[in-house]
């Protein structure tokens, strides 16, 4: 989730990627900032998780997939 656009979460909801940021503290871990289109809430999650895969219905799938 590094380029602008709409992404679909593996559970179905869509999110708009806003920007990359750094977590405050010693590690300055990169985080993705994104907005839920269904609620308007803004979320922050470590980039490693956003770009990672999760097990869903018995197979590994990307947590987010670009759709627009």
PyMOL commands that set and color helices and strands:
alter all, ss='L'
color gray80, all
select helices_A, chain A and resi 47-50
alter helices_A, ss='H'
color red, helices_A
select strands_A, chain A and resi 5-9+14-22+30-36+42-46+53-56+59-62+64-66
alter strands_A, ss='S'
color yellow, strands_A
deselect
rebuild
show_as cartoon
